[in-house]
């Protein structure tokens, strides 16, 4: 999980529990959604390239792109943030 995913969840649960979000909460929620959009876009692009390399049989490039996806997904859990 990326830090902005955690923040989106925190704000969501605050609202769901009936508390009014602060202006800062709303700003951080919007910023978190923007960060998430860019993260998903990058993952999608890497996945598309990995699929393309798989189709043409280039295992080295496919593996490289899959590793980049893993790094993007798991970077914080591996302590490389």
N, C-alpha and C positions, 0 to 999 in steps of 0.2 A: 504494500500500500504506500502510495506517495503521500507526503505531508498534506497536500491540498485535498486528498480524498478524506483524510481524517477531519480536516476543518469543515468540509462540506457536510460530513455526517454530524459533527458537533452542532452546527447551526441548524441542521434539519431536525435533530432531536430536540433542540431548544424550542423550536417553533411547534413541533408535534406535542410537546408537553404543556403547551398553552402559554408559554412565555413569549413576550414581545421581543423580536430581535432588535438590537441596537443598530444605529447607522453603520458602525464599524462591522458588525456581524454581516449586514447586507453587502457591504463593499467587499469583505473577505469572501463571502459566498460567491459573488459574481466573479471576482478574481480567480477563485478556485475553479470555477466552471471553465473559465478561459484557459487556465493551465491544463485542466483535464482534456479539453478539446485538442490542444496542441499535442499532448501526450498520446492520445488515441490516434490522431492523425499520423504521428511519427510511427507508431506501432503498425498501423494499417499499411503505410508505405513500405516499411521493412518486410512485412508479411507478403505483400504483393511481389516484391523483388525476390524474396526467397522462393515463392511459388514459381515465378518465371524461371529462375535458375534451375529449379527442380525439373521443370518441363524440358529444358534443353540439356539436362544431364550434367550441369556444372556443380558438382557436389562441394567443391571448395567455396565457391561464392554463396551457395545455398547455406552452408554451415556458418559462414561469416555473418550472414544476415540473421540467421537464427540466433547466433550468439549475441548479436546486437540487441535483438528483441529480449532475450533473457536478461541481459544487462539492464535494459530499460525497465523491465518489470521488477527485477529483484535487487536493484542497486542499493536500496535503503536497508533491506534485510541482510545484505552482505557487509554492511558497515562502510560503504564507499560513498556515502552521501557528501 
